[in-house]
Amino acid sequence: MKKIIYILALLAFTSCEKDQEVVPVSQSCNCGQVTDSKKLQDYNGHWYYTLTIQNNCSDSDTNYISSVTEYNNYLLGDEYCFPSKEW
């Protein structure tokens, strides 16, 4: 009888799962999703690189002239955060 009670208790404790708490993702208004990237040339022949970023809070777009390193590091859909800009 002890074995049956032990097995039932063991099954009861191992079959219960804790509900995982859903933690909301904080959306900083300094951040947004990269929606477009372009490599452009001005009339003097100089190249520059732009990222279009859609703000997490307002859904507004901003065009950002980036360095070649940033241009190469961020893909469409990546999150980009401005260090001190809210738009």
PDB file with one MODEL, atoms N, CA, C and O in Angstrom:
MODEL        1
ATOM      1  N   MET A   1       0.818  -1.186   0.000  1.00  0.00           N
ATOM      2  CA  MET A   1       0.000   0.000   0.000  1.00  0.00           C
ATOM      3  C   MET A   1       0.869   1.259   0.000  1.00  0.00           C
ATOM      4  O   MET A   1       0.545   2.256  -0.645  1.00  0.00           O
ATOM      5  N   LYS A   2       1.988   1.188   0.745  1.00  0.00           N
ATOM      6  CA  LYS A   2       2.882   2.340   0.790  1.00  0.00           C
ATOM      7  C   LYS A   2       3.441   2.634  -0.595  1.00  0.00           C
ATOM      8  O   LYS A   2       3.615   3.794  -0.971  1.00  0.00           O
ATOM      9  N   LYS A   3       3.720   1.583  -1.345  1.00  0.00           N
ATOM     10  CA  LYS A   3       4.275   1.770  -2.688  1.00  0.00           C
ATOM     11  C   LYS A   3       3.279   2.477  -3.596  1.00  0.00           C
ATOM     12  O   LYS A   3       3.660   3.342  -4.384  1.00  0.00           O
ATOM     13  N   ILE A   4       2.023   2.117  -3.491  1.00  0.00           N
ATOM     14  CA  ILE A   4       0.995   2.736  -4.328  1.00  0.00           C
ATOM     15  C   ILE A   4       0.849   4.213  -3.981  1.00  0.00           C
ATOM     16  O   ILE A   4       0.758   5.054  -4.876  1.00  0.00           O
ATOM     17  N   ILE A   5       0.827   4.532  -2.709  1.00  0.00           N
ATOM     18  CA  ILE A   5       0.719   5.932  -2.282  1.00  0.00           C
ATOM     19  C   ILE A   5       1.948   6.712  -2.736  1.00  0.00           C
ATOM     20  O   ILE A   5       1.838   7.848  -3.198  1.00  0.00           O
ATOM     21  N   TYR A   6       3.116   6.092  -2.600  1.00  0.00           N
ATOM     22  CA  TYR A   6       4.362   6.740  -3.026  1.00  0.00           C
ATOM     23  C   TYR A   6       4.350   7.016  -4.528  1.00  0.00           C
ATOM     24  O   TYR A   6       4.746   8.099  -4.961  1.00  0.00           O
ATOM     25  N   ILE A   7       3.904   6.056  -5.317  1.00  0.00           N
ATOM     26  CA  ILE A   7       3.854   6.214  -6.774  1.00  0.00           C
ATOM     27  C   ILE A   7       2.844   7.292  -7.158  1.00  0.00           C
ATOM     28  O   ILE A   7       3.120   8.111  -8.034  1.00  0.00           O
ATOM     29  N   LEU A   8       1.676   7.302  -6.513  1.00  0.00           N
ATOM     30  CA  LEU A   8       0.665   8.317  -6.810  1.00  0.00           C
ATOM     31  C   LEU A   8       1.167   9.713  -6.443  1.00  0.00           C
ATOM     32  O   LEU A   8       0.950  10.671  -7.185  1.00  0.00           O
ATOM     33  N   ALA A   9       1.832   9.821  -5.303  1.00  0.00           N
ATOM     34  CA  ALA A   9       2.381  11.120  -4.895  1.00  0.00           C
ATOM     35  C   ALA A   9       3.458  11.575  -5.867  1.00  0.00           C
ATOM     36  O   ALA A   9       3.521  12.749  -6.234  1.00  0.00           O
ATOM     37  N   LEU A  10       4.294  10.649  -6.276  1.00  0.00           N
ATOM     38  CA  LEU A  10       5.357  10.967  -7.225  1.00  0.00           C
ATOM     39  C   LEU A  10       4.776  11.436  -8.563  1.00  0.00           C
ATOM     40  O   LEU A  10       5.260  12.406  -9.147  1.00  0.00           O
ATOM     41  N   LEU A  11       3.755  10.757  -9.036  1.00  0.00           N
ATOM     42  CA  LEU A  11       3.107  11.159 -10.286  1.00  0.00           C
ATOM     43  C   LEU A  11       2.435  12.523 -10.158  1.00  0.00           C
ATOM     44  O   LEU A  11       2.471  13.331 -11.086  1.00  0.00           O
ATOM     45  N   ALA A  12       1.833  12.768  -9.019  1.00  0.00           N
ATOM     46  CA  ALA A  12       1.149  14.047  -8.811  1.00  0.00           C
ATOM     47  C   ALA A  12       2.133  15.205  -8.844  1.00  0.00           C
ATOM     48  O   ALA A  12       1.836  16.250  -9.423  1.00  0.00           O
ATOM     49  N   PHE A  13       3.298  15.038  -8.234  1.00  0.00           N
ATOM     50  CA  PHE A  13       4.276  16.129  -8.186  1.00  0.00           C
ATOM     51  C   PHE A  13       5.034  16.304  -9.497  1.00  0.00           C
ATOM     52  O   PHE A  13       5.414  17.422  -9.845  1.00  0.00           O
ATOM     53  N   THR A  14       5.255  15.226 -10.220  1.00  0.00           N
ATOM     54  CA  THR A  14       6.030  15.348 -11.459  1.00  0.00           C
ATOM     55  C   THR A  14       5.164  15.750 -12.643  1.00  0.00           C
ATOM     56  O   THR A  14       5.687  16.257 -13.636  1.00  0.00           O
ATOM     57  N   SER A  15       3.869  15.542 -12.566  1.00  0.00           N
ATOM     58  CA  SER A  15       3.016  15.878 -13.703  1.00  0.00           C
ATOM     59  C   SER A  15       2.549  17.325 -13.688  1.00  0.00           C
ATOM     60  O   SER A  15       2.020  17.811 -14.688  1.00  0.00           O
ATOM     61  N   CYS A  16       2.731  18.013 -12.588  1.00  0.00           N
ATOM     62  CA  CYS A  16       2.304  19.407 -12.503  1.00  0.00           C
ATOM     63  C   CYS A  16       3.377  20.308 -13.080  1.00  0.00           C
ATOM     64  O   CYS A  16       4.556  20.193 -12.743  1.00  0.00           O
ATOM     65  N   GLU A  17       2.960  21.187 -13.936  1.00  0.00           N
ATOM     66  CA  GLU A  17       3.889  22.172 -14.487  1.00  0.00           C
ATOM     67  C   GLU A  17       3.512  23.531 -13.946  1.00  0.00           C
ATOM     68  O   GLU A  17       2.336  23.849 -13.769  1.00  0.00           O
ATOM     69  N   LYS A  18       4.534  24.324 -13.687  1.00  0.00           N
ATOM     70  CA  LYS A  18       4.261  25.691 -13.275  1.00  0.00           C
ATOM     71  C   LYS A  18       3.886  26.494 -14.514  1.00  0.00           C
ATOM     72  O   LYS A  18       4.493  26.338 -15.573  1.00  0.00           O
ATOM     73  N   ASP A  19       2.897  27.340 -14.375  1.00  0.00           N
ATOM     74  CA  ASP A  19       2.557  28.232 -15.471  1.00  0.00           C
ATOM     75  C   ASP A  19       3.686  29.244 -15.612  1.00  0.00           C
ATOM     76  O   ASP A  19       4.076  29.905 -14.650  1.00  0.00           O
ATOM     77  N   GLN A  20       4.194  29.349 -16.819  1.00  0.00           N
ATOM     78  CA  GLN A  20       5.263  30.308 -17.033  1.00  0.00           C
ATOM     79  C   GLN A  20       4.670  31.697 -17.140  1.00  0.00           C
ATOM     80  O   GLN A  20       3.667  31.924 -17.818  1.00  0.00           O
ATOM     81  N   GLU A  21       5.307  32.597 -16.466  1.00  0.00           N
ATOM     82  CA  GLU A  21       4.840  33.975 -16.438  1.00  0.00           C
ATOM     83  C   GLU A  21       5.196  34.657 -17.760  1.00  0.00           C
ATOM     84  O   GLU A  21       6.338  34.585 -18.215  1.00  0.00           O
ATOM     85  N   VAL A  22       4.238  35.300 -18.355  1.00  0.00           N
ATOM     86  CA  VAL A  22       4.480  36.028 -19.592  1.00  0.00           C
ATOM     87  C   VAL A  22       4.956  37.424 -19.213  1.00  0.00           C
ATOM     88  O   VAL A  22       4.237  38.209 -18.594  1.00  0.00           O
ATOM     89  N   VAL A  23       6.188  37.701 -19.605  1.00  0.00           N
ATOM     90  CA  VAL A  23       6.770  38.996 -19.292  1.00  0.00           C
ATOM     91  C   VAL A  23       6.661  39.869 -20.528  1.00  0.00           C
ATOM     92  O   VAL A  23       7.195  39.508 -21.577  1.00  0.00           O
ATOM     93  N   PRO A  24       5.984  41.010 -20.436  1.00  0.00           N
ATOM     94  CA  PRO A  24       5.861  41.865 -21.616  1.00  0.00           C
ATOM     95  C   PRO A  24       7.213  42.440 -22.010  1.00  0.00           C
ATOM     96  O   PRO A  24       8.027  42.808 -21.163  1.00  0.00           O
ATOM     97  N   VAL A  25       7.427  42.505 -23.308  1.00  0.00           N
ATOM     98  CA  VAL A  25       8.663  43.078 -23.824  1.00  0.00           C
ATOM     99  C   VAL A  25       8.543  44.588 -23.747  1.00  0.00           C
ATOM    100  O   VAL A  25       7.596  45.175 -24.270  1.00  0.00           O
ATOM    101  N   SER A  26       9.499  45.203 -23.100  1.00  0.00           N
ATOM    102  CA  SER A  26       9.449  46.664 -23.016  1.00  0.00           C
ATOM    103  C   SER A  26       9.889  47.232 -24.359  1.00  0.00           C
ATOM    104  O   SER A  26      10.922  46.839 -24.902  1.00  0.00           O
ATOM    105  N   GLN A  27       9.123  48.129 -24.872  1.00  0.00           N
ATOM    106  CA  GLN A  27       9.448  48.720 -26.153  1.00  0.00           C
ATOM    107  C   GLN A  27       9.927  50.137 -25.925  1.00  0.00           C
ATOM    108  O   GLN A  27       9.154  51.026 -25.568  1.00  0.00           O
ATOM    109  N   SER A  28      11.195  50.326 -26.133  1.00  0.00           N
ATOM    110  CA  SER A  28      11.778  51.639 -25.950  1.00  0.00           C
ATOM    111  C   SER A  28      11.411  52.519 -27.135  1.00  0.00           C
ATOM    112  O   SER A  28      11.415  52.070 -28.281  1.00  0.00           O
ATOM    113  N   CYS A  29      11.099  53.755 -26.854  1.00  0.00           N
ATOM    114  CA  CYS A  29      10.787  54.692 -27.930  1.00  0.00           C
ATOM    115  C   CYS A  29      12.053  55.181 -28.625  1.00  0.00           C
ATOM    116  O   CYS A  29      11.971  55.941 -29.589  1.00  0.00           O
ATOM    117  N   ASN A  30      13.214  54.757 -28.151  1.00  0.00           N
ATOM    118  CA  ASN A  30      14.480  55.050 -28.847  1.00  0.00           C
ATOM    119  C   ASN A  30      14.779  53.995 -29.894  1.00  0.00           C
ATOM    120  O   ASN A  30      15.756  54.118 -30.633  1.00  0.00           O
ATOM    121  N   CYS A  31      13.955  52.961 -29.970  1.00  0.00           N
ATOM    122  CA  CYS A  31      14.252  51.825 -30.842  1.00  0.00           C
ATOM    123  C   CYS A  31      13.182  51.652 -31.913  1.00  0.00           C
ATOM    124  O   CYS A  31      12.065  52.158 -31.804  1.00  0.00           O
ATOM    125  N   GLY A  32      13.564  50.926 -32.937  1.00  0.00           N
ATOM    126  CA  GLY A  32      12.629  50.621 -34.006  1.00  0.00           C
ATOM    127  C   GLY A  32      13.150  49.498 -34.868  1.00  0.00           C
ATOM    128  O   GLY A  32      14.258  49.001 -34.669  1.00  0.00           O
ATOM    129  N   GLN A  33      12.341  49.106 -35.823  1.00  0.00           N
ATOM    130  CA  GLN A  33      12.672  48.012 -36.721  1.00  0.00           C
ATOM    131  C   GLN A  33      13.203  48.568 -38.034  1.00  0.00           C
ATOM    132  O   GLN A  33      12.640  49.509 -38.593  1.00  0.00           O
ATOM    133  N   VAL A  34      14.295  47.976 -38.523  1.00  0.00           N
ATOM    134  CA  VAL A  34      14.859  48.379 -39.808  1.00  0.00           C
ATOM    135  C   VAL A  34      13.920  47.874 -40.903  1.00  0.00           C
ATOM    136  O   VAL A  34      13.703  46.670 -41.042  1.00  0.00           O
ATOM    137  N   THR A  35      13.362  48.818 -41.684  1.00  0.00           N
ATOM    138  CA  THR A  35      12.421  48.447 -42.737  1.00  0.00           C
ATOM    139  C   THR A  35      12.999  48.598 -44.139  1.00  0.00           C
ATOM    140  O   THR A  35      12.443  48.078 -45.106  1.00  0.00           O
ATOM    141  N   ASP A  36      14.129  49.320 -44.247  1.00  0.00           N
ATOM    142  CA  ASP A  36      14.752  49.508 -45.560  1.00  0.00           C
ATOM    143  C   ASP A  36      16.207  49.919 -45.357  1.00  0.00           C
ATOM    144  O   ASP A  36      16.549  50.538 -44.350  1.00  0.00           O
ATOM    145  N   SER A  37      17.051  49.576 -46.307  1.00  0.00           N
ATOM    146  CA  SER A  37      18.440  50.028 -46.291  1.00  0.00           C
ATOM    147  C   SER A  37      18.858  50.301 -47.732  1.00  0.00           C
ATOM    148  O   SER A  37      18.522  49.552 -48.649  1.00  0.00           O
ATOM    149  N   LYS A  38      19.596  51.387 -47.907  1.00  0.00           N
ATOM    150  CA  LYS A  38      20.003  51.778 -49.261  1.00  0.00           C
ATOM    151  C   LYS A  38      21.447  52.262 -49.258  1.00  0.00           C
ATOM    152  O   LYS A  38      21.925  52.867 -48.298  1.00  0.00           O
ATOM    153  N   LYS A  39      22.117  51.978 -50.353  1.00  0.00           N
ATOM    154  CA  LYS A  39      23.447  52.507 -50.613  1.00  0.00           C
ATOM    155  C   LYS A  39      23.268  53.510 -51.753  1.00  0.00           C
ATOM    156  O   LYS A  39      22.892  53.138 -52.864  1.00  0.00           O
ATOM    157  N   LEU A  40      23.538  54.776 -51.467  1.00  0.00           N
ATOM    158  CA  LEU A  40      23.272  55.841 -52.429  1.00  0.00           C
ATOM    159  C   LEU A  40      24.558  56.601 -52.758  1.00  0.00           C
ATOM    160  O   LEU A  40      25.516  56.598 -51.984  1.00  0.00           O
ATOM    161  N   GLN A  41      24.557  57.240 -53.907  1.00  0.00           N
ATOM    162  CA  GLN A  41      25.703  58.032 -54.329  1.00  0.00           C
ATOM    163  C   GLN A  41      25.241  59.452 -54.609  1.00  0.00           C
ATOM    164  O   GLN A  41      24.247  59.658 -55.304  1.00  0.00           O
ATOM    165  N   ASP A  42      25.967  60.444 -54.065  1.00  0.00           N
ATOM    166  CA  ASP A  42      25.587  61.832 -54.314  1.00  0.00           C
ATOM    167  C   ASP A  42      26.195  62.307 -55.635  1.00  0.00           C
ATOM    168  O   ASP A  42      26.905  61.556 -56.305  1.00  0.00           O
ATOM    169  N   TYR A  43      25.914  63.550 -56.001  1.00  0.00           N
ATOM    170  CA  TYR A  43      26.355  64.061 -57.299  1.00  0.00           C
ATOM    171  C   TYR A  43      27.868  64.237 -57.379  1.00  0.00           C
ATOM    172  O   TYR A  43      28.407  64.391 -58.475  1.00  0.00           O
ATOM    173  N   ASN A  44      28.565  64.218 -56.244  1.00  0.00           N
ATOM    174  CA  ASN A  44      30.030  64.282 -56.255  1.00  0.00           C
ATOM    175  C   ASN A  44      30.674  62.903 -56.340  1.00  0.00           C
ATOM    176  O   ASN A  44      31.898  62.788 -56.388  1.00  0.00           O
ATOM    177  N   GLY A  45      29.867  61.877 -56.357  1.00  0.00           N
ATOM    178  CA  GLY A  45      30.395  60.518 -56.447  1.00  0.00           C
ATOM    179  C   GLY A  45      30.676  59.867 -55.105  1.00  0.00           C
ATOM    180  O   GLY A  45      31.230  58.769 -55.057  1.00  0.00           O
ATOM    181  N   HIS A  46      30.302  60.529 -54.009  1.00  0.00           N
ATOM    182  CA  HIS A  46      30.511  59.966 -52.678  1.00  0.00           C
ATOM    183  C   HIS A  46      29.368  59.018 -52.319  1.00  0.00           C
ATOM    184  O   HIS A  46      28.200  59.310 -52.573  1.00  0.00           O
ATOM    185  N   TRP A  47      29.724  57.878 -51.727  1.00  0.00           N
ATOM    186  CA  TRP A  47      28.729  56.908 -51.316  1.00  0.00           C
ATOM    187  C   TRP A  47      28.282  57.183 -49.892  1.00  0.00           C
ATOM    188  O   TRP A  47      29.087  57.574 -49.046  1.00  0.00           O
ATOM    189  N   TYR A  48      27.021  56.982 -49.631  1.00  0.00           N
ATOM    190  CA  TYR A  48      26.530  57.015 -48.260  1.00  0.00           C
ATOM    191  C   TYR A  48      25.446  55.953 -48.104  1.00  0.00           C
ATOM    192  O   TYR A  48      24.857  55.486 -49.079  1.00  0.00           O
ATOM    193  N   TYR A  49      25.207  55.593 -46.868  1.00  0.00           N
ATOM    194  CA  TYR A  49      24.370  54.445 -46.540  1.00  0.00           C
ATOM    195  C   TYR A  49      23.235  54.899 -45.631  1.00  0.00           C
ATOM    196  O   TYR A  49      23.468  55.617 -44.658  1.00  0.00           O
ATOM    197  N   THR A  50      22.025  54.489 -45.937  1.00  0.00           N
ATOM    198  CA  THR A  50      20.889  54.883 -45.113  1.00  0.00           C
ATOM    199  C   THR A  50      20.135  53.654 -44.605  1.00  0.00           C
ATOM    200  O   THR A  50      20.056  52.620 -45.267  1.00  0.00           O
ATOM    201  N   LEU A  51      19.592  53.812 -43.417  1.00  0.00           N
ATOM    202  CA  LEU A  51      18.689  52.821 -42.836  1.00  0.00           C
ATOM    203  C   LEU A  51      17.360  53.520 -42.573  1.00  0.00           C
ATOM    204  O   LEU A  51      17.340  54.617 -42.013  1.00  0.00           O
ATOM    205  N   THR A  52      16.263  52.909 -42.964  1.00  0.00           N
ATOM    206  CA  THR A  52      14.942  53.413 -42.612  1.00  0.00           C
ATOM    207  C   THR A  52      14.465  52.603 -41.426  1.00  0.00           C
ATOM    208  O   THR A  52      14.419  51.373 -41.469  1.00  0.00           O
ATOM    209  N   ILE A  53      14.106  53.319 -40.355  1.00  0.00           N
ATOM    210  CA  ILE A  53      13.754  52.665 -39.108  1.00  0.00           C
ATOM    211  C   ILE A  53      12.350  53.086 -38.699  1.00  0.00           C
ATOM    212  O   ILE A  53      12.040  54.276 -38.651  1.00  0.00           O
ATOM    213  N   GLN A  54      11.493  52.095 -38.402  1.00  0.00           N
ATOM    214  CA  GLN A  54      10.125  52.359 -37.958  1.00  0.00           C
ATOM    215  C   GLN A  54      10.097  52.299 -36.437  1.00  0.00           C
ATOM    216  O   GLN A  54      10.437  51.278 -35.838  1.00  0.00           O
ATOM    217  N   ASN A  55       9.687  53.408 -35.818  1.00  0.00           N
ATOM    218  CA  ASN A  55       9.675  53.545 -34.371  1.00  0.00           C
ATOM    219  C   ASN A  55       8.727  52.544 -33.720  1.00  0.00           C
ATOM    220  O   ASN A  55       7.625  52.308 -34.214  1.00  0.00           O
ATOM    221  N   ASN A  56       9.170  51.950 -32.592  1.00  0.00           N
ATOM    222  CA  ASN A  56       8.349  50.979 -31.855  1.00  0.00           C
ATOM    223  C   ASN A  56       7.095  51.599 -31.255  1.00  0.00           C
ATOM    224  O   ASN A  56       6.067  50.930 -31.152  1.00  0.00           O
ATOM    225  N   CYS A  57       7.163  52.862 -30.861  1.00  0.00           N
ATOM    226  CA  CYS A  57       6.029  53.487 -30.156  1.00  0.00           C
ATOM    227  C   CYS A  57       5.062  54.182 -31.111  1.00  0.00           C
ATOM    228  O   CYS A  57       3.849  54.008 -31.001  1.00  0.00           O
ATOM    229  N   SER A  58       5.593  54.966 -32.045  1.00  0.00           N
ATOM    230  CA  SER A  58       4.730  55.794 -32.878  1.00  0.00           C
ATOM    231  C   SER A  58       4.518  55.243 -34.287  1.00  0.00           C
ATOM    232  O   SER A  58       3.679  55.757 -35.026  1.00  0.00           O
ATOM    233  N   ASP A  59       5.256  54.219 -34.665  1.00  0.00           N
ATOM    234  CA  ASP A  59       5.214  53.641 -36.018  1.00  0.00           C
ATOM    235  C   ASP A  59       5.658  54.624 -37.097  1.00  0.00           C
ATOM    236  O   ASP A  59       5.481  54.349 -38.283  1.00  0.00           O
ATOM    237  N   SER A  60       6.230  55.764 -36.711  1.00  0.00           N
ATOM    238  CA  SER A  60       6.726  56.702 -37.718  1.00  0.00           C
ATOM    239  C   SER A  60       8.090  56.222 -38.220  1.00  0.00           C
ATOM    240  O   SER A  60       8.832  55.558 -37.498  1.00  0.00           O
ATOM    241  N   ASP A  61       8.401  56.567 -39.460  1.00  0.00           N
ATOM    242  CA  ASP A  61       9.671  56.179 -40.081  1.00  0.00           C
ATOM    243  C   ASP A  61      10.659  57.322 -40.005  1.00  0.00           C
ATOM    244  O   ASP A  61      10.284  58.493 -40.070  1.00  0.00           O
ATOM    245  N   THR A  62      11.919  56.971 -39.868  1.00  0.00           N
ATOM    246  CA  THR A  62      12.985  57.958 -39.961  1.00  0.00           C
ATOM    247  C   THR A  62      14.100  57.368 -40.798  1.00  0.00           C
ATOM    248  O   THR A  62      14.399  56.177 -40.703  1.00  0.00           O
ATOM    249  N   ASN A  63      14.705  58.197 -41.609  1.00  0.00           N
ATOM    250  CA  ASN A  63      15.860  57.781 -42.402  1.00  0.00           C
ATOM    251  C   ASN A  63      17.113  58.211 -41.669  1.00  0.00           C
ATOM    252  O   ASN A  63      17.242  59.364 -41.257  1.00  0.00           O
ATOM    253  N   TYR A  64      18.013  57.299 -41.512  1.00  0.00           N
ATOM    254  CA  TYR A  64      19.228  57.522 -40.742  1.00  0.00           C
ATOM    255  C   TYR A  64      20.428  57.266 -41.646  1.00  0.00           C
ATOM    256  O   TYR A  64      20.552  56.186 -42.223  1.00  0.00           O
ATOM    257  N   ILE A  65      21.300  58.239 -41.771  1.00  0.00           N
ATOM    258  CA  ILE A  65      22.530  58.048 -42.542  1.00  0.00           C
ATOM    259  C   ILE A  65      23.515  57.347 -41.621  1.00  0.00           C
ATOM    260  O   ILE A  65      23.912  57.891 -40.590  1.00  0.00           O
ATOM    261  N   SER A  66      23.902  56.145 -41.998  1.00  0.00           N
ATOM    262  CA  SER A  66      24.717  55.302 -41.127  1.00  0.00           C
ATOM    263  C   SER A  66      26.125  55.143 -41.685  1.00  0.00           C
ATOM    264  O   SER A  66      26.416  55.511 -42.823  1.00  0.00           O
ATOM    265  N   SER A  67      26.971  54.591 -40.858  1.00  0.00           N
ATOM    266  CA  SER A  67      28.308  54.228 -41.309  1.00  0.00           C
ATOM    267  C   SER A  67      28.206  52.936 -42.110  1.00  0.00           C
ATOM    268  O   SER A  67      27.200  52.231 -42.034  1.00  0.00           O
ATOM    269  N   VAL A  68      29.230  52.631 -42.865  1.00  0.00           N
ATOM    270  CA  VAL A  68      29.214  51.395 -43.644  1.00  0.00           C
ATOM    271  C   VAL A  68      29.144  50.182 -42.717  1.00  0.00           C
ATOM    272  O   VAL A  68      28.552  49.162 -43.070  1.00  0.00           O
ATOM    273  N   THR A  69      29.746  50.293 -41.533  1.00  0.00           N
ATOM    274  CA  THR A  69      29.712  49.183 -40.578  1.00  0.00           C
ATOM    275  C   THR A  69      28.292  48.932 -40.102  1.00  0.00           C
ATOM    276  O   THR A  69      27.844  47.786 -40.081  1.00  0.00           O
ATOM    277  N   GLU A  70      27.572  49.988 -39.716  1.00  0.00           N
ATOM    278  CA  GLU A  70      26.180  49.826 -39.282  1.00  0.00           C
ATOM    279  C   GLU A  70      25.319  49.304 -40.425  1.00  0.00           C
ATOM    280  O   GLU A  70      24.460  48.445 -40.222  1.00  0.00           O
ATOM    281  N   TYR A  71      25.549  49.822 -41.619  1.00  0.00           N
ATOM    282  CA  TYR A  71      24.791  49.394 -42.794  1.00  0.00           C
ATOM    283  C   TYR A  71      24.946  47.886 -43.004  1.00  0.00           C
ATOM    284  O   TYR A  71      23.976  47.197 -43.320  1.00  0.00           O
ATOM    285  N   ASN A  72      26.156  47.383 -42.828  1.00  0.00           N
ATOM    286  CA  ASN A  72      26.420  45.961 -43.041  1.00  0.00           C
ATOM    287  C   ASN A  72      25.955  45.092 -41.875  1.00  0.00           C
ATOM    288  O   ASN A  72      25.680  43.907 -42.063  1.00  0.00           O
ATOM    289  N   ASN A  73      25.863  45.665 -40.674  1.00  0.00           N
ATOM    290  CA  ASN A  73      25.507  44.880 -39.494  1.00  0.00           C
ATOM    291  C   ASN A  73      24.006  44.730 -39.279  1.00  0.00           C
ATOM    292  O   ASN A  73      23.581  43.806 -38.585  1.00  0.00           O
ATOM    293  N   TYR A  74      23.196  45.608 -39.851  1.00  0.00           N
ATOM    294  CA  TYR A  74      21.749  45.564 -39.609  1.00  0.00           C
ATOM    295  C   TYR A  74      21.028  45.075 -40.855  1.00  0.00           C
ATOM    296  O   TYR A  74      21.208  45.607 -41.951  1.00  0.00           O
ATOM    297  N   LEU A  75      20.212  44.057 -40.662  1.00  0.00           N
ATOM    298  CA  LEU A  75      19.419  43.495 -41.750  1.00  0.00           C
ATOM    299  C   LEU A  75      17.970  43.949 -41.600  1.00  0.00           C
ATOM    300  O   LEU A  75      17.572  44.431 -40.540  1.00  0.00           O
ATOM    301  N   LEU A  76      17.195  43.794 -42.651  1.00  0.00           N
ATOM    302  CA  LEU A  76      15.777  44.124 -42.575  1.00  0.00           C
ATOM    303  C   LEU A  76      15.127  43.304 -41.468  1.00  0.00           C
ATOM    304  O   LEU A  76      15.333  42.094 -41.374  1.00  0.00           O
ATOM    305  N   GLY A  77      14.347  43.971 -40.637  1.00  0.00           N
ATOM    306  CA  GLY A  77      13.678  43.306 -39.523  1.00  0.00           C
ATOM    307  C   GLY A  77      14.448  43.383 -38.221  1.00  0.00           C
ATOM    308  O   GLY A  77      13.883  43.112 -37.161  1.00  0.00           O
ATOM    309  N   ASP A  78      15.721  43.744 -38.268  1.00  0.00           N
ATOM    310  CA  ASP A  78      16.513  43.879 -37.034  1.00  0.00           C
ATOM    311  C   ASP A  78      16.046  45.090 -36.251  1.00  0.00           C
ATOM    312  O   ASP A  78      15.486  46.032 -36.811  1.00  0.00           O
ATOM    313  N   GLU A  79      16.283  45.053 -34.949  1.00  0.00           N
ATOM    314  CA  GLU A  79      15.954  46.206 -34.117  1.00  0.00           C
ATOM    315  C   GLU A  79      17.174  47.119 -34.031  1.00  0.00           C
ATOM    316  O   GLU A  79      18.292  46.665 -33.790  1.00  0.00           O
ATOM    317  N   TYR A  80      16.941  48.401 -34.231  1.00  0.00           N
ATOM    318  CA  TYR A  80      17.997  49.410 -34.130  1.00  0.00           C
ATOM    319  C   TYR A  80      17.593  50.400 -33.051  1.00  0.00           C
ATOM    320  O   TYR A  80      16.454  50.867 -33.030  1.00  0.00           O
ATOM    321  N   CYS A  81      18.509  50.720 -32.162  1.00  0.00           N
ATOM    322  CA  CYS A  81      18.237  51.680 -31.091  1.00  0.00           C
ATOM    323  C   CYS A  81      19.158  52.881 -31.200  1.00  0.00           C
ATOM    324  O   CYS A  81      20.379  52.743 -31.283  1.00  0.00           O
ATOM    325  N   PHE A  82      18.550  54.064 -31.198  1.00  0.00           N
ATOM    326  CA  PHE A  82      19.325  55.293 -31.140  1.00  0.00           C
ATOM    327  C   PHE A  82      19.755  55.499 -29.681  1.00  0.00           C
ATOM    328  O   PHE A  82      18.967  55.252 -28.767  1.00  0.00           O
ATOM    329  N   PRO A  83      20.972  55.940 -29.458  1.00  0.00           N
ATOM    330  CA  PRO A  83      21.419  56.090 -28.074  1.00  0.00           C
ATOM    331  C   PRO A  83      20.611  57.122 -27.282  1.00  0.00           C
ATOM    332  O   PRO A  83      20.380  56.920 -26.090  1.00  0.00           O
ATOM    333  N   SER A  84      20.177  58.215 -27.903  1.00  0.00           N
ATOM    334  CA  SER A  84      19.493  59.241 -27.119  1.00  0.00           C
ATOM    335  C   SER A  84      18.386  59.939 -27.892  1.00  0.00           C
ATOM    336  O   SER A  84      18.039  61.079 -27.581  1.00  0.00           O
ATOM    337  N   LYS A  85      17.837  59.286 -28.878  1.00  0.00           N
ATOM    338  CA  LYS A  85      16.825  59.936 -29.711  1.00  0.00           C
ATOM    339  C   LYS A  85      15.466  59.293 -29.493  1.00  0.00           C
ATOM    340  O   LYS A  85      15.332  58.070 -29.529  1.00  0.00           O
ATOM    341  N   GLU A  86      14.460  60.130 -29.267  1.00  0.00           N
ATOM    342  CA  GLU A  86      13.079  59.667 -29.289  1.00  0.00           C
ATOM    343  C   GLU A  86      12.376  60.437 -30.383  1.00  0.00           C
ATOM    344  O   GLU A  86      12.498  61.659 -30.472  1.00  0.00           O
ATOM    345  N   TRP A  87      11.646  59.728 -31.208  1.00  0.00           N
ATOM    346  CA  TRP A  87      10.936  60.411 -32.287  1.00  0.00           C
ATOM    347  C   TRP A  87       9.520  59.936 -32.381  1.00  0.00           C
ATOM    348  O   TRP A  87       8.768  60.403 -33.237  1.00  0.00           O
TER     349      TRP A  87
ENDMDL
END
